[in-house]
Amino acid sequence: MFRTFLQEDTIFGDVTSEYIIPPDMTAEGIVFPREKCVVAGLEYLRDELISLGFDVWISQDGKIAERNEAVMKIRGNARKLLMVERTVLNILGRLSGIATETRKVVDIVKEINPNIRIAATRKTLWGRLDKMAVILGGGDPHRWSLGDMVMIKDNHIALVGFEEAIKRAKRVSFTKKIEVEVENGEMAIKAARMGVDIIMLDNLSPDEVCKISREIRRHSNAIIEVSGGITPNNVKDYAKCDIDVISMGHLTHSVRSINFSMEVKRLKNI
């Protein structure tokens, strides 16, 4: 991802630095957030920058950084440093935004039920990087890819039917869990009786979730997941129910990036 963004940014070079900065000048860039946040993406960026010939120091992924606290120092050719600046800051900003929002939600839910996991969804912009940021914020990545588990959603059901979808899913290897998305109590109980591993209560109100989850517990030991329209504003209401996982597209599709800056100074040598 880093190389793709950098290539897009420099497809015609960095005309400003090439005309202004001497080719043999060396410099150090100090990276810091403009606001308190959970930092994410440092290790990923360090490895990418080292491969470009930079010397890199980083703080720690997953830590809470204060406003203006240095989290990364990059030393190397000055032209090249200015060339990578915006790509570094953009990646840190998005990933730290996801990690910060995830930590916020995890802390909210922990006060009510510390056993509930806060999970991402597949509504990601940068795939694995977004999910890595969720982990650094204390959340669960959910599926990394379509091959991780069987997840029966509304469109599968629309094509072959609810019970038939579950029956066919049970042909899969014992190493794969089966999850089914349900929209009401009747579907949930039917899924429980058919022995699925995970039941997702989708787009239901907190009251409906609490009621249905109690019924599921009477019929099954399945993991109960809740998803659909859940935000930091209403997550407390869902956390009061007898559930195991709250998955939130909000963590990745509605997140606000953190504002990072880089201050650069000239070095006599490295």
Long-range contacts (C-beta under 8 A, 24 or more apart in sequence): 1-91, 1-126, 1-129, 2-44, 2-45, 2-48, 2-87, 2-91, 3-48, 5-87, 5-90, 5-91, 6-83, 6-84, 6-87, 9-83, 9-86, 9-87, 10-83, 14-79, 14-82, 14-83, 16-82, 17-78, 17-79, 17-82, 17-83, 18-79, 21-78, 21-79, 21-82, 22-78, 23-77, 23-79, 24-77, 25-77, 25-78, 25-79, 25-266, 26-75, 26-76, 26-77, 26-78, 26-266, 26-267, 26-268, 26-269, 26-270, 27-75, 27-76, 27-77, 27-78, 27-81, 27-264, 27-265, 27-266, 27-267, 28-73, 28-74, 28-75, 28-81, 28-264, 28-265, 28-267, 29-73, 29-74, 29-75, 29-81, 29-85, 29-262, 29-263, 29-264, 30-70, 30-72, 30-73, 30-262, 30-263, 30-264, 30-265, 31-70, 31-71, 31-72, 31-73, 31-74, 31-88, 31-89, 31-92, 31-260, 31-261, 31-262, 32-65, 32-68, 32-69, 32-70, 32-71, 32-260, 32-261, 32-262, 32-263, 33-65, 33-67, 33-68, 33-69, 33-71, 33-96, 33-258, 33-259, 33-260, 34-67, 34-68, 34-258, 34-259, 34-260, 34-261, 35-67, 35-258, 35-259, 36-64, 36-65, 36-66, 36-67, 37-64, 37-65, 37-96, 37-97, 37-99, 37-100, 37-258, 38-62, 38-63, 38-64, 38-65, 38-96, 38-99, 38-100, 38-102, 38-103, 38-136, 38-137, 39-63, 39-64, 39-65, 39-71, 39-92, 39-96, 39-99, 39-136, 40-92, 40-95, 40-96, 40-98, 40-99, 40-132, 40-133, 40-136, 40-137, 41-91, 41-92, 41-95, 41-96, 41-129, 41-132, 41-133, 42-71, 42-72, 42-92, 44-91, 44-95, 44-129, 44-132, 45-72, 45-88, 45-91, 45-92, 46-72, 49-74, 49-84, 49-88, 52-76, 52-80, 52-84, 53-77, 53-80, 54-80, 54-81, 55-270, 61-136, 62-99, 62-136, 62-137, 64-103, 74-262, 75-267, 75-270, 76-270, 78-264, 78-266, 81-264, 82-264, 85-262, 85-264, 88-262, 89-260, 89-261, 89-262, 90-257, 91-129, 92-258, 92-260, 93-257, 93-258, 93-259, 93-260, 94-125, 94-126, 94-130, 94-133, 94-255, 94-257, 95-129, 95-130, 95-132, 95-133, 95-136, 96-133, 96-257, 96-258, 96-260, 97-133, 97-255, 97-256, 97-257, 97-258, 98-130, 98-133, 98-134, 98-137, 98-251, 98-252, 98-255, 99-133, 99-134, 99-136, 99-137, 100-137, 100-258, 101-137, 101-232, 101-250, 101-251, 101-255, 101-256, 102-133, 102-134, 102-136, 102-137, 102-138, 102-139, 102-251, 103-137, 103-138, 104-232, 105-139, 105-232, 105-235, 105-248, 105-251, 106-137, 106-138, 106-139, 108-232, 108-235, 108-236, 108-239, 109-235, 109-236, 109-239, 109-246, 112-236, 112-239, 112-240, 113-239, 113-240, 115-244, 116-239, 116-243, 116-244, 116-245, 116-246, 117-244, 117-245, 117-246, 118-245, 118-246, 118-247, 118-248, 118-251, 119-225, 119-245, 119-246, 119-247, 119-248, 120-247, 120-248, 120-249, 120-251, 120-252, 121-227, 121-247, 121-248, 121-249, 121-251, 121-252, 123-249, 123-252, 123-253, 124-252, 124-253, 125-252, 125-253, 130-252, 134-251, 134-252, 137-251, 139-251, 140-245, 142-247, 148-176, 149-176, 149-177, 149-178, 149-179, 150-176, 150-177, 150-178, 150-179, 151-179, 151-180, 151-181, 152-178, 152-179, 152-180, 152-181, 153-181, 154-181, 154-183, 154-202, 157-181, 162-187, 162-190, 163-190, 163-194, 166-191, 166-194, 166-196, 167-194, 169-196, 170-195, 179-225, 184-212, 185-211, 185-212, 185-215, 188-212, 188-215, 188-216, 189-215, 189-216, 189-219, 191-222, 192-216, 192-219, 192-220, 192-222, 193-219, 193-220, 195-220, 196-222, 197-222, 197-223, 198-222, 198-223, 198-224, 198-225, 198-245, 199-223, 199-224, 199-225, 200-225, 200-226, 200-227, 200-247, 201-225, 201-226, 201-227, 201-243, 202-227, 202-228, 203-227, 203-228, 203-229, 204-228, 206-234, 206-237, 206-238, 206-240, 206-241, 209-238, 209-241, 209-243, 210-240, 210-241, 210-242, 213-241, 213-242, 213-243, 214-242, 217-242
